[in-house]
Structures are given as C-alpha cells and as structure tokens.
Amino acid sequence: MSVRTPSMQETHRVIGRGQTSAGIDDTVNTPVLVGPGRTPRWWWIGMGISLSLLALYLVSIVVLITTGTGIWGNNIPVAWGMPIINFVWWIGIGHAGTLISAALLLFRQPWRTSINRFAEAMTIFAVVNAGLYPILHLGRPWVFYWLLPYPNTYGLFPQFRSPLDWDLFAIGTYASVSVLFWFIGLIPDLATLRDRSTSKFQRLLYGALALGWNGSAKAWQRYQRAYLLLAALSFPLVLSVHSTIAMDFAVSQVPGWNNTIMPPYFVAGAVFAGFAMVLILAIPLRKAFHLENLITMRHLDNSAKLMLATGMIVVYGYFVELFDAWYSGVEFERFMALNRVFGADHWWAFWLLILANGVAIQPLWFRAVRQSPLALFIISIIVSIGMWLERFVIVAVTLTKDFLLSSWGDYVSTFWDWSLFAGTFGMFGTLFLLFIRLLPSIATTEVKELAHHDAHHGSDPFEDVRHDVMTQKGGAA
Amino acid sequence: MSETISPAVHADLPADLYGLVAEFDTQEGVEAAADAARKAGYQVMDAYTPYPVEGLDEKLGFTPTRLGWIVLAAGIAGALGGFFMQYYANVVFYPLNIGGKPLNSWPNWIVITFEMTVLFSAFTAGLFMLGRNGLPRPYHPIFNTPGFENATRDRFFLCIEARDERFDLQGTRSFLEEQSPLRISEVEQ
C-alpha cells in the first residue's frame, strides 16, 4: 500500500476515501434532521416556485373538467396532442430511476448506491405526472375506473384487446411496484432517522414509517432476498412499460406508427431522457447538500456514458424509421417520412431534435466533458428538450397528414396545453423538494456496506496500481 | 428459532430477562462472536447490524429463507389469474367480435398477463418479507438495550436470548466477555 495523498483529485472511485458509517449518517441525515428554522433559503425559493406552478396545475385541471378537452389544441386529425406527448415524456424520465435501482443492482454495479434512492423518488414523481395525463385526456376523467375490470351493474368488461387497457395495467403495476420498491428500500434508512431524531415529531414520523425495524440478521436475510426479487421483477417491468406505451402507437395503422422498432426504440429513448433528468437533479443536489464524496464524479461520468450509449441507439432508431419508410414501398409511409423531415409546417422540430439528441451528446465522448458538471448539466437540459421534441414529432406531426388529403389538418397548442405542462413541473418540484427535506436522498445503509467493502478491499482491483501510476505522473507522492 | 424450548429449565433466571446483549464496534467483531457462539452450542440468538453483513446468517446458524418459493407461487397465480380474467371476460362472459379476431385472441392478452404476474409476485415479496419479520411491530425487547440507537449507525450487537437451552447468566456472560465486546447488557423483556 502506498501513502494516500488526499489532495489529489480522484475520479475513478465510487465514493470518496475514508468514509465511515457515522460520517455517512451525518452527511446524509443532518440536512434532513435540522429544525424547520434551519431549512436553507434555496429550498424555500424552490418550494415557492413549485407551489405556484402547482396552483397553476390545479387551476388548469379545474378549467379542463368544467369546460372540457376543447380548451386544448388537440382535435381531429391530431387527437393526441400535448397530453400524450407530455405523458410519454414524463414516463420516460421515470425509467432511469428503476433502471438504476433494479438493473444495476442485478449487474452488481457498486456505483448504483448513493444515486438510486433519489432516482427512485424521481421515478415515482414522474409517474404521478405521467399517470394523470391519460386520465385527464379521457374527456370524462371521473369515470376513469371504467378501464378496470370490476363487477358492475352494466355487465360489461373493459376491452382487453386494446393497447389502451394494456397501458392501464402497465402503468398501474409500474407505479405501485415502484412505490413498494422505494419504501422497502427506505425502511432501514427510516430506522436510522428514527434513532437520530431530535424532536418528538421526528420520532413519531420516522418511528411509525420505520415499522419497528431493528436490523436483526434474520430480518436482513429476508430483506435482502425480497429486495433482490423486487429488483429482478422491476427490471423486466420497466422494459415492458415503455414497450407497452410504444405499442399504443405500433398496434395502430397510422403511417409512421405501425413499426416494429417502436418498443426497443422507445425504451432506449426513455432511458436516455431519464439519465438526463438524473443528471439535472444530481448535479445541484450534491452541491446543495455537500454530497460530493458520495455522489462522485464517477457517478456523473457513468451516467453520461449511459446517456451517450442510449442516445446513439435513439439516433439509430431515427434512421431505421426513415429507412423502413423507404424500404416498405408504401406511399403513405414514404410521404410521412418526407413530411417529418422536410414538411413545411414542422421540419424545424425534426432538425432540432437531431441537433439536441444526436449532435449535442457527441462531446460526451471526451472525458473532460464528462468530468465537468456544468457541461453535463447543460447537455442534459438540451437532451430533455430534444426528447420532448421527439415525442412531438412522433405524436403530433405524424397525425397532421395521414392517408386522405381531405382529413389533413394542423396542430396548434393552446395556453391551457402549456399551463398544464408547466403545472406538472410544479407537482414534480413540490414532491421532490419535500422528499429531499424529509427523507434521506441517499441510501445510507447501502453506502455503509459499500464503505466497509471499500475500506477493506478498495474501490476496485486496480485501485492501488492506478494510484501509484497517477502519483508518479503527478509527482504528488 | 425453535418454539419448543421450554423456559422452565431456566427457573433460576429473573422472569423478565430477555437475554444478554454484547456490543461491538466492528463488523468483524460481531462476526467472530456469532461464529464462536454457534460453535459453543447457542441456538436462540440474533445479531443486529446497521447494514446487511454477508454470511452473518450462516454464522448464526440460520436456515436460508424460503421467500423465493412463495414469490414464485404468487407469480404463477398472478399469471393464471391475469390470463383467465381476460379469457373469462372476452370468451365466456361477454363474447364480442372485434375485427374478425378469434374470441380467444391470446397474443393480445400477454401484456396484461405479464403485468399481473409482476404485480402479484412483487407485492408478495414485499409484504411477506415484512410479515415474516413481524413488521410493523412497535415494541421489541431488544430496544431496551443501552446504546441500541447506534445499531442503525455504526455499532454491532449480538443477543443470546434467555430462552436458549444453554443460557446461563454467569456462563453466558463470561463467554461473551471472551469475545472482547465494548460492553455487555442484561436486557429485560
């Protein structure tokens, strides 16, 4: 073992050197446990903005329900306008959270810990927004439960052959299993908060939520098995959810939608947008709560690499769509492709999305870019906009011009389309700010396990080798 | 944990004694103590740690959990229930001709069958884990241990319960002292 030089910047390690169990506890839990008077100012400002937008959301919903879907821009032929675009956008964002918690756990990626908890929260809050959109889009949202198979006096069942009912089951399962996975993961951390509580309110809140967890070896044995099983179930679930949403499109006969590449291409797009949102949230969060030793450059770097990889799959999807349209030989498919790329009304949307999703991610090939939180933050925002534009092109632009010239139309969004969309950010922001204030945004028990492993076995097998090479190069040792 | 062990053999012990608890400040300390306790013949014991310690369940002599089999059964029930819910609705209860498709158009039902499989097995995994662990449980004698609030922070505890056949206040205490813990506490029910 060579002498450690703490001043050297280390970018390969999952967590900073020399983390102790108690230190991790204090870093993560102190901002949660301080009294209301010591809540940071940025939190109040963020909460103020979020609550204002949430108020706008509620107003938009009241206007929608009292007036009807006519307040939106969607009409025949574009019956799926912004509500469905935003639905797909939000649910896509959620997917990275499940992927980080479930898939990376199964693949035994140690960098999963310390970003999984807030990514799971992001998933749930994104699914809340996504799930409400199709219900509001029903026109009569108060009878949404007609989609469920339940004994009723009409003697009717929902039409199980319809992808719209598949959607209900997919999203319902996804939302409830995500909440379960998140809560089960939180229980040991809630017990930690219970034992660190400084006020009666905290003792009651965290004591009740921790359900009496005592960390016994027998409990851990069952807990770990259950957690592993939940991960193994969530991974295929997350793939099935966006595949099902893609089938809402692919099962129809609309040119540009009836395409076998839709499910995998939608899943890749979801992960792409999701990792962008993980970075948008992680970069300010680690700064605000001083978590740089737990959410390290390695996390940002790996997320950026995954964003690049899934982004390239998405770009491949764009080309396959165009190729398929040409290769199919179907007049309508070919016209749809030309209309998307060169159509007079919406050509800009296609080229902007190529710019945002294809070109803007190319700097991520360079390590220097992946090591710069500011650059990652900007690229992630561009990607989020790009993925919204992608859904705009798929949903709205495709529908404007289909088979019959006589049924062509245009799509123009309205104030209420945008106010509802802005309102969803209020919902997301309010829930997320409440989460980071009241619950630990990092899974402390998992990071403790990692820190113990780290202290005895190092971050990876080549750690010492690399350390020696780096110190010789820098001459710091 | 065997329920057959009779408390009568310990008539000499204080009636409200739950067990002797040793506190350690390292994971290795509690692992070695658990190993030694099992080898010394203790059976009714448990360790309490801030994070899962791999292999500690084997050192304590626990049998593997059967949770996986329960979840598998629930998954199969969910798959069959999901599929035949749709079969019943579309073939038996309200047959409806949609675009000339056969009534039993099973490929259309795969998505919901899959989602029901996941829903049933995931909730079984989560709720059975909680139930078998006896949660939610507001009171547990182990919380009477002095300093136990650090069991969720950075301390490791080994509890040999008074129900154990070999439990003996003096003998067990001196056995635990050999494991060099930070302290040993007598814990009440």
Interface residues (C-beta under 8 A of the other chain):
Chain A: T20 S21 A22 D25 P149 G155 L156 F157 P158 Q159 F160 R161 P163 D165 W166 F169 A170 G172 T173 S176 V177 L180 F181 F183 I184 I187 P188 A191 T192 R194 D195 R196 G207 L211 G212 W213 N214 G215 S216 A217 K218 A219 W220 Q221 R222 Y223 Q224 R225 A226 L229 L230 L233 S234 P236 L237 S240 T244 M247 T445 E446 K448 E449 H452
Chain B: M1 Q27 A34 D46 A47 Y48 T49 P50 Y51 P52 V53 L56 D57 L60 F62 P64 T65 L67 G68 V71 M85 Q86 A89 N90 F93 Y94 L96 I98 K101 S105 N108 W109 V111 I112 F114 E115 M116 V118 L119 S121 A122 F123 A125 G126 F128 M129 L130 R132 N133 G134 L135 P136 R137 P138 Y139 H140 I142 F143 E149 N150 A151 T152 R153 D154
